Amino acid sequence: MTDALRRWAPPAVTVVALIAAWQLYTTISGIESWLLPSPRDVFAAASEQRTVLGEQVAATARLTLLGFTAGAAIGLLVAVALHLVPVLRAAVYPLLVVSQNIPIIAIAPLLVVWLGFGIAPKLVVIVLVCFFPVAVATLDGLRRGDPVIADYLLMSGANRRQLFTTFQWPSALPAMFSGLKIAATYSVFGAVISEWIGGDQGIGRYMIVQKSAFRADRLFVAIAIVVALALLIFGLVVLLERITVGRHAVGRRDNG
Amino acid sequence: MAEQAADPVLDITDLTHRYGDLQVLAGVTLRVQRGEFVSIVGPSGSGKSTLFHLIGGLVTAESGTIALAGEPVAGRRGLVGYMPQQPALLPWRTIEENVVLARDIAGAPRRASRELARQWLDRVGLGRFARSYPHELSGGMQQRAAFLRALICDHDLICLDEPFSALDAMLRTEMHRWLLDLWEAERRSILFVTHSIEEALLLSDTVYVLTRRPATVAERVEVPFPRPRRDEVVDDPEFVRIRRRLTDLLRNETS
Protein backbone atom coordinates (compact mmCIF):
# COMPACT_ATOMS: atom_id res chain seq x y z
CA MET A 1 0.00 0.00 0.00
CA THR A 2 2.67 2.50 1.02
CA ASP A 3 4.78 1.20 -1.84
CA ALA A 4 2.00 2.00 -4.28
CA LEU A 5 1.58 5.41 -2.69
CA ARG A 6 5.29 6.16 -2.99
CA ARG A 7 5.21 5.14 -6.63
CA TRP A 8 2.06 6.89 -7.77
CA ALA A 9 2.07 10.02 -5.61
CA PRO A 10 4.88 11.93 -7.43
CA PRO A 11 3.42 11.62 -10.97
CA ALA A 12 -0.08 12.36 -9.61
CA VAL A 13 1.18 15.53 -7.95
CA THR A 14 2.91 16.53 -11.21
CA VAL A 15 -0.32 16.10 -13.17
CA VAL A 16 -2.34 18.14 -10.68
CA ALA A 17 0.32 20.84 -10.70
CA LEU A 18 0.34 20.99 -14.52
CA ILE A 19 -3.44 21.32 -14.66
CA ALA A 20 -3.36 24.02 -12.01
CA ALA A 21 -0.68 25.94 -13.94
CA TRP A 22 -2.72 25.64 -17.10
CA GLN A 23 -5.83 26.97 -15.34
CA LEU A 24 -3.81 29.82 -13.88
CA TYR A 25 -2.32 30.76 -17.25
CA THR A 26 -5.66 30.84 -19.07
CA THR A 27 -7.25 32.94 -16.30
CA ILE A 28 -4.42 35.49 -16.07
CA SER A 29 -3.58 35.85 -19.77
CA GLY A 30 -7.21 36.06 -20.82
CA ILE A 31 -6.47 33.96 -23.93
CA GLU A 32 -9.49 33.25 -26.15
CA SER A 33 -11.09 29.99 -25.10
CA TRP A 34 -11.51 28.75 -28.71
CA LEU A 35 -7.72 28.94 -28.97
CA LEU A 36 -6.78 27.49 -25.58
CA PRO A 37 -9.65 26.47 -23.33
CA SER A 38 -9.03 26.30 -19.59
CA PRO A 39 -9.21 22.97 -17.82
CA ARG A 40 -12.53 24.09 -16.38
CA ASP A 41 -13.88 24.67 -19.94
CA VAL A 42 -12.67 21.20 -20.92
CA PHE A 43 -14.41 19.55 -17.97
CA ALA A 44 -17.58 21.47 -18.77
CA ALA A 45 -17.42 20.33 -22.40
CA ALA A 46 -16.88 16.76 -21.27
CA SER A 47 -19.93 16.68 -19.05
CA GLU A 48 -22.09 18.48 -21.63
CA GLN A 49 -21.05 16.05 -24.42
CA ARG A 50 -21.42 12.95 -22.27
CA THR A 51 -24.16 11.18 -24.20
CA VAL A 52 -22.83 11.98 -27.66
CA LEU A 53 -19.31 10.94 -26.64
CA GLY A 54 -20.52 7.70 -25.07
CA GLU A 55 -21.68 6.38 -28.44
CA GLN A 56 -18.56 7.55 -30.26
CA VAL A 57 -16.25 6.04 -27.68
CA ALA A 58 -18.10 2.74 -27.78
CA ALA A 59 -17.73 2.61 -31.55
CA THR A 60 -14.01 3.38 -31.41
CA ALA A 61 -13.39 0.95 -28.56
CA ARG A 62 -15.11 -1.84 -30.51
CA LEU A 63 -13.14 -1.06 -33.63
CA THR A 64 -9.86 -0.87 -31.71
CA LEU A 65 -10.35 -4.13 -29.86
CA LEU A 66 -11.37 -5.95 -33.01
CA GLY A 67 -8.43 -4.55 -34.96
CA PHE A 68 -5.98 -5.17 -32.14
CA THR A 69 -7.10 -8.78 -31.72
CA ALA A 70 -6.89 -9.44 -35.44
CA GLY A 71 -3.53 -7.67 -35.73
CA ALA A 72 -2.05 -9.53 -32.76
CA ALA A 73 -3.32 -12.88 -34.07
CA ILE A 74 -1.85 -12.25 -37.52
CA GLY A 75 1.40 -11.06 -35.94
CA LEU A 76 1.67 -14.28 -33.94
CA LEU A 77 0.89 -16.43 -36.97
CA VAL A 78 3.51 -14.64 -39.03
CA ALA A 79 6.10 -15.02 -36.26
CA VAL A 80 5.47 -18.74 -35.83
CA ALA A 81 5.41 -19.38 -39.58
CA LEU A 82 8.66 -17.49 -40.16
CA HIS A 83 10.25 -19.23 -37.20
CA LEU A 84 9.29 -22.73 -38.31
CA VAL A 85 10.17 -22.21 -41.98
CA PRO A 86 13.65 -20.65 -42.21
CA VAL A 87 13.39 -20.25 -45.97
CA LEU A 88 10.25 -18.18 -45.51
CA ARG A 89 12.01 -16.12 -42.89
CA ALA A 90 14.94 -15.39 -45.18
CA ALA A 91 12.60 -14.44 -48.01
CA VAL A 92 10.02 -12.38 -46.11
CA TYR A 93 11.62 -10.86 -43.02
CA PRO A 94 13.67 -8.12 -44.75
CA LEU A 95 10.63 -7.06 -46.78
CA LEU A 96 8.60 -6.93 -43.60
CA VAL A 97 11.07 -4.52 -42.04
CA VAL A 98 11.23 -2.34 -45.15
CA SER A 99 7.44 -2.28 -45.38
CA GLN A 100 7.32 -0.47 -42.05
CA ASN A 101 8.77 2.60 -43.73
CA ILE A 102 5.55 3.04 -45.73
CA PRO A 103 3.51 5.54 -43.73
CA ILE A 104 0.14 4.07 -42.89
CA ILE A 105 -1.44 7.49 -43.34
CA ALA A 106 -0.36 7.30 -47.01
CA ILE A 107 -1.94 3.90 -47.65
CA ALA A 108 -5.15 4.69 -45.83
CA PRO A 109 -6.79 6.63 -48.72
CA LEU A 110 -5.84 3.78 -51.06
CA LEU A 111 -7.56 1.32 -48.72
CA VAL A 112 -10.70 3.45 -48.83
CA VAL A 113 -10.60 3.37 -52.63
CA TRP A 114 -10.31 -0.42 -52.59
CA LEU A 115 -12.50 -1.34 -49.68
CA GLY A 116 -15.06 1.47 -49.41
CA PHE A 117 -16.13 3.37 -46.32
CA GLY A 118 -17.18 0.43 -44.16
CA ILE A 119 -15.32 -1.19 -41.33
CA ALA A 120 -12.97 -3.18 -43.62
CA PRO A 121 -10.41 -0.45 -44.49
CA LYS A 122 -10.35 0.67 -40.84
CA LEU A 123 -9.60 -2.83 -39.63
CA VAL A 124 -6.86 -3.20 -42.22
CA VAL A 125 -5.21 0.02 -40.99
CA ILE A 126 -5.23 -1.19 -37.37
CA VAL A 127 -4.00 -4.64 -38.34
CA LEU A 128 -1.17 -3.07 -40.34
CA VAL A 129 0.05 -1.01 -37.39
CA CYS A 130 -0.43 -3.81 -34.83
CA PHE A 131 0.93 -6.94 -36.43
CA PHE A 132 4.49 -5.74 -36.96
CA PRO A 133 5.57 -5.13 -33.35
CA VAL A 134 3.93 -8.40 -32.30
CA ALA A 135 5.53 -10.38 -35.14
CA VAL A 136 9.04 -8.97 -34.67
CA ALA A 137 9.05 -9.24 -30.86
CA THR A 138 7.70 -12.81 -30.89
CA LEU A 139 10.06 -13.93 -33.64
CA ASP A 140 12.94 -12.52 -31.64
CA GLY A 141 11.70 -14.21 -28.46
CA LEU A 142 11.39 -17.58 -30.20
CA ARG A 143 15.08 -17.49 -31.03
CA ARG A 144 16.33 -16.11 -27.76
CA GLY A 145 15.82 -19.13 -25.48
CA ASP A 146 18.87 -20.47 -23.65
CA PRO A 147 20.76 -22.70 -26.15
CA VAL A 148 21.95 -24.93 -23.28
CA ILE A 149 18.33 -25.87 -22.55
CA ALA A 150 17.67 -26.44 -26.25
CA ASP A 151 20.69 -28.79 -26.40
CA TYR A 152 19.48 -30.58 -23.30
CA LEU A 153 16.02 -31.14 -24.78
CA LEU A 154 17.44 -32.38 -28.09
CA MET A 155 19.78 -34.79 -26.28
CA SER A 156 16.77 -36.01 -24.35
CA GLY A 157 15.07 -36.90 -27.59
CA ALA A 158 12.73 -33.94 -28.08
CA ASN A 159 11.38 -33.60 -31.61
CA ARG A 160 10.77 -30.22 -33.25
CA ARG A 161 7.19 -30.01 -32.00
CA GLN A 162 8.22 -30.76 -28.41
CA LEU A 163 11.12 -28.33 -28.63
CA PHE A 164 8.68 -25.66 -29.77
CA THR A 165 5.90 -26.31 -27.27
CA THR A 166 7.97 -27.05 -24.16
CA PHE A 167 10.75 -24.56 -24.74
CA GLN A 168 10.71 -22.05 -27.58
CA TRP A 169 7.12 -20.86 -27.22
CA PRO A 170 7.25 -20.35 -23.43
CA SER A 171 10.62 -18.60 -23.77
CA ALA A 172 9.07 -16.23 -26.29
CA LEU A 173 6.19 -15.14 -24.04
CA PRO A 174 7.90 -12.17 -22.30
CA ALA A 175 9.07 -10.78 -25.65
CA MET A 176 5.64 -11.42 -27.16
CA PHE A 177 4.00 -9.41 -24.39
CA SER A 178 6.40 -6.52 -25.00
CA GLY A 179 5.26 -6.56 -28.61
CA LEU A 180 1.60 -6.73 -27.58
CA LYS A 181 2.03 -3.70 -25.31
CA ILE A 182 3.45 -1.63 -28.13
CA ALA A 183 0.70 -2.85 -30.45
CA ALA A 184 -1.93 -1.98 -27.82
CA THR A 185 -1.01 1.70 -27.87
CA TYR A 186 -0.59 1.73 -31.65
CA SER A 187 -4.04 0.21 -32.10
CA VAL A 188 -5.91 3.22 -30.68
CA PHE A 189 -3.81 5.54 -32.79
CA GLY A 190 -4.60 3.39 -35.84
CA ALA A 191 -8.31 3.46 -35.05
CA VAL A 192 -8.41 7.26 -34.78
CA ILE A 193 -6.51 7.71 -38.04
CA SER A 194 -8.79 5.29 -39.83
CA GLU A 195 -11.82 7.21 -38.60
CA TRP A 196 -10.34 10.48 -39.86
CA ILE A 197 -10.06 9.25 -43.41
CA GLY A 198 -13.55 7.93 -43.72
CA GLY A 199 -16.37 6.94 -41.46
CA ASP A 200 -19.53 8.19 -39.89
CA GLN A 201 -18.82 7.45 -36.24
CA GLY A 202 -16.10 7.07 -33.67
CA ILE A 203 -13.92 9.44 -31.72
CA GLY A 204 -11.78 10.18 -34.77
CA ARG A 205 -14.82 11.29 -36.74
CA TYR A 206 -15.90 13.37 -33.74
CA MET A 207 -12.53 15.15 -33.77
CA ILE A 208 -12.89 16.05 -37.46
CA VAL A 209 -16.32 17.56 -36.84
CA GLN A 210 -15.16 19.56 -33.79
CA LYS A 211 -12.08 20.77 -35.64
CA SER A 212 -14.31 22.30 -38.32
CA ALA A 213 -16.26 24.04 -35.57
CA PHE A 214 -13.09 25.32 -33.85
CA ARG A 215 -14.16 23.63 -30.60
CA ALA A 216 -10.76 23.25 -28.99
CA ASP A 217 -12.40 22.37 -25.67
CA ARG A 218 -14.08 19.33 -27.21
CA LEU A 219 -10.87 18.37 -29.01
CA PHE A 220 -9.13 18.29 -25.65
CA VAL A 221 -11.86 16.01 -24.34
CA ALA A 222 -11.37 13.73 -27.36
CA ILE A 223 -7.61 13.63 -26.81
CA ALA A 224 -8.10 12.70 -23.16
CA ILE A 225 -10.44 9.91 -24.21
CA VAL A 226 -7.96 8.55 -26.77
CA VAL A 227 -5.24 8.45 -24.11
CA ALA A 228 -7.57 6.76 -21.63
CA LEU A 229 -8.57 4.17 -24.23
CA ALA A 230 -4.93 3.43 -25.04
CA LEU A 231 -4.13 3.00 -21.33
CA LEU A 232 -7.12 0.72 -20.92
CA ILE A 233 -6.05 -1.64 -23.70
CA PHE A 234 -2.48 -1.51 -22.45
CA GLY A 235 -3.81 -2.45 -19.01
CA LEU A 236 -5.69 -5.40 -20.49
CA VAL A 237 -2.46 -6.71 -21.99
CA VAL A 238 -0.63 -6.29 -18.67
CA LEU A 239 -3.42 -8.18 -16.93
CA LEU A 240 -3.19 -10.98 -19.48
CA GLU A 241 0.59 -11.08 -18.97
CA ARG A 242 0.18 -11.37 -15.20
CA ILE A 243 -2.22 -14.28 -15.64
CA THR A 244 -0.06 -16.11 -18.19
CA VAL A 245 3.48 -15.49 -17.04
CA GLY A 246 2.49 -15.13 -13.41
CA ARG A 247 4.57 -16.26 -10.50
CA HIS A 248 7.81 -17.18 -12.21
CA ALA A 249 8.14 -13.78 -13.93
CA VAL A 250 10.97 -12.99 -11.51
CA GLY A 251 12.75 -16.22 -12.37
CA ARG A 252 12.57 -15.49 -16.06
CA ARG A 253 14.21 -12.15 -15.51
CA ASP A 254 16.94 -13.74 -13.41
CA ASN A 255 17.70 -16.33 -16.03
CA GLY A 256 17.76 -13.81 -18.84
CA MET B 1 34.31 -53.45 -9.91
CA ALA B 2 35.30 -52.24 -13.34
CA GLU B 3 36.42 -55.33 -15.14
CA GLN B 4 34.39 -58.05 -13.48
CA ALA B 5 31.51 -58.05 -15.96
CA ALA B 6 31.88 -57.82 -19.71
CA ASP B 7 28.54 -56.10 -20.13
CA PRO B 8 29.33 -52.71 -21.61
CA VAL B 9 26.51 -50.18 -21.42
CA LEU B 10 28.50 -47.86 -23.62
CA ASP B 11 31.02 -49.11 -26.14
CA ILE B 12 32.83 -46.52 -28.23
CA THR B 13 35.26 -47.80 -30.82
CA ASP B 14 37.75 -45.76 -32.80
CA LEU B 15 35.56 -42.64 -32.90
CA THR B 16 36.77 -39.92 -35.23
CA HIS B 17 35.15 -36.60 -35.89
CA ARG B 18 35.92 -33.23 -37.43
CA TYR B 19 34.11 -29.93 -37.78
CA GLY B 20 35.11 -28.66 -41.19
CA ASP B 21 38.91 -28.54 -41.17
CA LEU B 22 39.14 -28.95 -37.42
CA GLN B 23 39.93 -32.50 -36.40
CA VAL B 24 38.40 -32.93 -32.94
CA LEU B 25 38.49 -36.66 -32.20
CA ALA B 26 41.06 -39.03 -33.65
CA GLY B 27 40.15 -42.59 -32.81
CA VAL B 28 38.74 -42.51 -29.29
CA THR B 29 37.96 -45.92 -27.81
CA LEU B 30 36.32 -46.24 -24.42
CA ARG B 31 33.92 -48.44 -22.54
CA VAL B 32 31.49 -48.04 -19.64
CA GLN B 33 30.52 -51.30 -17.94
CA ARG B 34 27.13 -51.74 -16.31
CA GLY B 35 27.20 -50.06 -12.90
CA GLU B 36 30.56 -48.42 -13.55
CA PHE B 37 31.47 -44.80 -12.88
CA VAL B 38 33.78 -43.63 -15.66
CA SER B 39 35.36 -40.18 -15.92
CA ILE B 40 36.95 -38.44 -18.87
CA VAL B 41 39.61 -35.85 -18.13
CA GLY B 42 41.23 -33.74 -20.77
CA PRO B 43 42.62 -30.30 -21.47
CA SER B 44 39.95 -27.75 -22.31
CA GLY B 45 38.98 -27.79 -25.93
CA SER B 46 39.96 -31.45 -26.22
CA GLY B 47 36.60 -32.47 -27.61
CA LYS B 48 34.91 -33.69 -24.43
CA SER B 49 31.69 -31.91 -25.27
CA THR B 50 31.84 -33.14 -28.84
CA LEU B 51 32.04 -36.65 -27.47
CA PHE B 52 28.80 -36.08 -25.57
CA HIS B 53 27.10 -34.56 -28.58
CA LEU B 54 28.05 -37.68 -30.52
CA ILE B 55 26.78 -40.04 -27.80
CA GLY B 56 23.60 -37.98 -27.46
CA GLY B 57 23.00 -38.12 -31.21
CA LEU B 58 23.16 -34.36 -31.82
CA VAL B 59 25.95 -34.95 -34.33
CA THR B 60 26.94 -38.01 -36.33
CA ALA B 61 30.56 -39.17 -36.23
CA GLU B 62 32.75 -39.20 -39.29
CA SER B 63 33.85 -42.74 -38.52
CA GLY B 64 33.88 -45.25 -35.67
CA THR B 65 30.98 -46.72 -33.75
CA ILE B 66 28.96 -45.92 -30.65
CA ALA B 67 26.91 -48.72 -29.12
CA LEU B 68 24.54 -48.51 -26.17
CA ALA B 69 23.89 -51.91 -24.56
CA GLY B 70 25.19 -53.57 -27.72
CA GLU B 71 23.04 -51.55 -30.14
CA PRO B 72 24.68 -49.12 -32.59
CA VAL B 73 23.11 -45.71 -31.97
CA ALA B 74 24.80 -43.21 -34.30
CA GLY B 75 22.59 -40.14 -34.65
CA ARG B 76 19.80 -41.44 -32.40
CA ARG B 77 18.62 -39.15 -29.62
CA GLY B 78 16.88 -39.63 -26.32
CA LEU B 79 18.71 -42.80 -25.30
CA VAL B 80 20.87 -41.47 -22.47
CA GLY B 81 20.22 -39.44 -19.34
CA TYR B 82 22.03 -36.13 -19.65
CA MET B 83 23.08 -33.44 -17.23
CA PRO B 84 24.65 -30.36 -18.81
CA GLN B 85 27.18 -27.98 -17.31
CA GLN B 86 24.51 -25.48 -16.22
CA PRO B 87 21.37 -26.89 -14.60
CA ALA B 88 19.32 -25.86 -17.67
CA LEU B 89 16.04 -26.02 -15.78
CA LEU B 90 13.01 -24.42 -17.41
CA PRO B 91 12.33 -21.27 -15.34
CA TRP B 92 8.55 -21.51 -15.80
CA ARG B 93 8.29 -25.10 -14.58
CA THR B 94 8.34 -26.09 -10.92
CA ILE B 95 11.19 -28.29 -9.70
CA GLU B 96 8.93 -31.33 -9.83
CA GLU B 97 7.84 -30.50 -13.39
CA ASN B 98 11.47 -29.99 -14.36
CA VAL B 99 12.59 -33.30 -12.92
CA VAL B 100 10.05 -35.18 -15.04
CA LEU B 101 10.97 -33.24 -18.22
CA ALA B 102 12.90 -36.01 -19.96
CA ARG B 103 10.21 -38.56 -19.06
CA ASP B 104 7.53 -36.25 -20.47
CA ILE B 105 9.48 -35.99 -23.70
CA ALA B 106 9.80 -39.76 -23.87
CA GLY B 107 6.04 -40.00 -23.43
CA ALA B 108 6.08 -41.77 -20.04
CA PRO B 109 2.74 -41.71 -18.16
CA ARG B 110 2.56 -38.40 -16.32
CA ARG B 111 1.15 -39.50 -13.03
CA ALA B 112 3.75 -42.21 -12.52
CA SER B 113 6.53 -39.77 -13.42
CA ARG B 114 5.25 -37.26 -10.87
CA GLU B 115 5.08 -39.94 -8.24
CA LEU B 116 8.65 -41.02 -8.97
CA ALA B 117 9.88 -37.43 -8.96
CA ARG B 118 8.25 -36.85 -5.58
CA GLN B 119 9.91 -39.91 -4.07
CA TRP B 120 13.32 -38.88 -5.34
CA LEU B 121 12.97 -35.25 -4.30
CA ASP B 122 12.03 -36.42 -0.81
CA ARG B 123 14.95 -38.79 -0.76
CA VAL B 124 17.53 -36.11 -1.59
CA GLY B 125 15.95 -33.60 0.76
CA LEU B 126 14.34 -31.40 -1.89
CA GLY B 127 10.80 -32.55 -1.13
CA ARG B 128 9.66 -29.21 0.19
CA PHE B 129 10.91 -27.49 -2.98
CA ALA B 130 8.87 -29.69 -5.32
CA ARG B 131 6.46 -26.82 -6.05
CA SER B 132 9.11 -24.10 -6.09
CA TYR B 133 10.50 -22.51 -9.21
CA PRO B 134 14.21 -22.91 -10.07
CA HIS B 135 15.12 -19.30 -9.20
CA GLU B 136 13.97 -19.93 -5.64
CA LEU B 137 16.67 -22.61 -5.19
CA SER B 138 20.41 -22.25 -4.62
CA GLY B 139 22.87 -23.27 -7.32
CA GLY B 140 23.65 -26.57 -5.57
CA MET B 141 19.98 -27.47 -5.22
CA GLN B 142 19.39 -26.67 -8.88
CA GLN B 143 22.25 -29.04 -9.78
CA ARG B 144 20.70 -31.78 -7.65
CA ALA B 145 17.40 -31.31 -9.44
CA ALA B 146 19.20 -31.46 -12.79
CA PHE B 147 20.90 -34.67 -11.72
CA LEU B 148 17.61 -36.23 -10.64
CA ARG B 149 16.15 -35.28 -14.01
CA ALA B 150 18.91 -37.31 -15.69
CA LEU B 151 18.64 -40.13 -13.15
CA ILE B 152 14.92 -40.83 -13.28
CA CYS B 153 14.59 -41.04 -17.03
CA ASP B 154 15.51 -44.73 -16.75
CA HIS B 155 18.21 -44.89 -19.40
CA ASP B 156 21.09 -47.29 -18.87
CA LEU B 157 23.69 -44.56 -19.14
CA ILE B 158 23.84 -41.14 -17.48
CA CYS B 159 26.15 -38.55 -19.03
CA LEU B 160 27.35 -35.69 -16.84
CA ASP B 161 29.11 -32.78 -18.57
CA GLU B 162 31.30 -30.95 -16.02
CA PRO B 163 28.28 -30.58 -13.75
CA PHE B 164 30.13 -28.99 -10.83
CA SER B 165 32.58 -26.73 -12.66
CA ALA B 166 30.49 -23.60 -12.05
CA LEU B 167 30.17 -24.18 -8.28
CA ASP B 168 32.51 -22.76 -5.63
CA ALA B 169 35.00 -25.11 -3.95
CA MET B 170 32.96 -25.70 -0.77
CA LEU B 171 29.80 -26.48 -2.63
CA ARG B 172 31.70 -28.69 -5.05
CA THR B 173 33.02 -30.80 -2.16
CA GLU B 174 29.52 -31.07 -0.77
CA MET B 175 28.17 -32.13 -4.17
CA HIS B 176 30.91 -34.77 -4.52
CA ARG B 177 29.83 -36.33 -1.22
CA TRP B 178 26.19 -36.15 -2.25
CA LEU B 179 26.83 -37.75 -5.64
CA LEU B 180 29.09 -40.46 -4.13
CA ASP B 181 26.49 -41.47 -1.55
CA LEU B 182 23.73 -41.51 -4.11
CA TRP B 183 25.76 -43.37 -6.68
CA GLU B 184 27.12 -45.96 -4.25
CA ALA B 185 23.54 -46.77 -3.26
CA GLU B 186 22.26 -46.90 -6.85
CA ARG B 187 25.23 -48.08 -8.94
CA ARG B 188 24.02 -46.62 -12.18
CA SER B 189 26.37 -46.46 -15.17
CA ILE B 190 27.83 -42.98 -15.39
CA LEU B 191 30.05 -41.21 -17.89
CA PHE B 192 31.41 -38.10 -16.23
CA VAL B 193 33.35 -35.37 -18.01
CA THR B 194 35.54 -33.07 -15.94
CA HIS B 195 38.73 -31.06 -16.17
CA SER B 196 39.59 -31.81 -12.53
CA ILE B 197 41.82 -34.84 -12.01
CA GLU B 198 41.05 -34.90 -8.30
CA GLU B 199 37.32 -34.92 -8.95
CA ALA B 200 37.73 -37.77 -11.44
CA LEU B 201 39.86 -39.88 -9.08
CA LEU B 202 37.59 -39.27 -6.12
CA LEU B 203 34.40 -40.31 -7.88
CA SER B 204 35.30 -42.88 -10.52
CA ASP B 205 36.10 -46.52 -11.01
CA THR B 206 37.93 -45.78 -14.23
CA VAL B 207 39.46 -42.56 -15.57
CA TYR B 208 40.27 -41.90 -19.22
CA VAL B 209 42.75 -39.12 -19.88
CA LEU B 210 42.35 -37.53 -23.29
CA THR B 211 45.11 -35.87 -25.27
CA ARG B 212 44.82 -32.38 -26.63
CA ARG B 213 42.96 -31.91 -29.92
CA PRO B 214 42.69 -34.04 -32.00
CA ALA B 215 41.84 -36.16 -28.99
CA THR B 216 42.78 -39.77 -28.42
CA VAL B 217 42.94 -41.71 -25.17
CA ALA B 218 46.32 -40.95 -23.59
CA GLU B 219 45.81 -43.27 -20.68
CA ARG B 220 43.19 -45.41 -18.99
CA VAL B 221 43.49 -45.64 -15.20
CA GLU B 222 41.63 -48.02 -12.94
CA VAL B 223 41.14 -46.27 -9.63
CA PRO B 224 42.24 -48.71 -6.90
CA PHE B 225 40.32 -47.30 -3.92
CA PRO B 226 37.49 -49.31 -2.36
CA ARG B 227 33.83 -48.35 -2.06
CA PRO B 228 32.22 -46.75 -0.21
CA ARG B 229 34.81 -44.08 -0.79
CA ARG B 230 35.62 -41.69 2.03
CA ASP B 231 36.54 -38.04 1.70
CA GLU B 232 39.98 -38.74 3.23
CA VAL B 233 40.94 -40.85 0.21
CA VAL B 234 42.37 -37.69 -1.38
CA ASP B 235 45.13 -37.73 1.28
CA ASP B 236 46.07 -41.36 0.58
CA PRO B 237 49.71 -41.53 -0.73
CA GLU B 238 48.56 -43.69 -3.61
CA PHE B 239 45.90 -41.12 -4.54
CA VAL B 240 48.48 -38.35 -4.41
CA ARG B 241 50.87 -40.41 -6.54
CA ILE B 242 48.29 -41.09 -9.25
CA ARG B 243 47.10 -37.50 -9.21
CA ARG B 244 50.68 -36.29 -9.68
CA ARG B 245 51.26 -38.66 -12.60
CA LEU B 246 48.04 -37.67 -14.37
CA THR B 247 48.67 -33.98 -13.74
CA ASP B 248 52.08 -34.30 -15.40
CA LEU B 249 50.50 -36.19 -18.24
CA LEU B 250 47.93 -33.45 -18.77
CA ARG B 251 50.51 -30.70 -18.43
CA ASN B 252 52.59 -32.25 -21.22
CA GLU B 253 49.45 -32.37 -23.26
CA THR B 254 48.62 -28.71 -22.76
CA SER B 255 52.13 -27.28 -23.18
Chai-1 contact restraints between the chains, C-beta under 6 A:
chainA,res_idxA,chainB,res_idxB,connection_type,confidence,min_distance_angstrom,max_distance_angstrom,comment,restraint_id
A,V148,B,P84,contact,1.0,0.0,6.0,A-B,restraint_1
A,V148,B,Q86,contact,1.0,0.0,6.0,A-B,restraint_2
A,V148,B,A88,contact,1.0,0.0,6.0,A-B,restraint_3
A,I149,B,A88,contact,1.0,0.0,6.0,A-B,restraint_4
A,Y152,B,P84,contact,1.0,0.0,6.0,A-B,restraint_5
A,Y152,B,A88,contact,1.0,0.0,6.0,A-B,restraint_6
A,L154,B,L58,contact,1.0,0.0,6.0,A-B,restraint_7
A,M155,B,G56,contact,1.0,0.0,6.0,A-B,restraint_8
A,M155,B,Y82,contact,1.0,0.0,6.0,A-B,restraint_9
A,S156,B,G78,contact,1.0,0.0,6.0,A-B,restraint_10
A,S156,B,A102,contact,1.0,0.0,6.0,A-B,restraint_11
A,S156,B,I105,contact,1.0,0.0,6.0,A-B,restraint_12
A,G157,B,R77,contact,1.0,0.0,6.0,A-B,restraint_13
A,G157,B,G78,contact,1.0,0.0,6.0,A-B,restraint_14
A,G157,B,I105,contact,1.0,0.0,6.0,A-B,restraint_15
A,A158,B,I105,contact,1.0,0.0,6.0,A-B,restraint_16
A,Q162,B,I105,contact,1.0,0.0,6.0,A-B,restraint_17
A,P170,B,W92,contact,1.0,0.0,6.0,A-B,restraint_18
A,H248,B,P91,contact,1.0,0.0,6.0,A-B,restraint_19
A,H248,B,W92,contact,1.0,0.0,6.0,A-B,restraint_20
A,H248,B,Y133,contact,1.0,0.0,6.0,A-B,restraint_21
A,G251,B,P91,contact,1.0,0.0,6.0,A-B,restraint_22
A,G251,B,Y133,contact,1.0,0.0,6.0,A-B,restraint_23
A,G251,B,H135,contact,1.0,0.0,6.0,A-B,restraint_24
A,R252,B,P91,contact,1.0,0.0,6.0,A-B,restraint_25
A,D254,B,H135,contact,1.0,0.0,6.0,A-B,restraint_26
A,N255,B,P91,contact,1.0,0.0,6.0,A-B,restraint_27
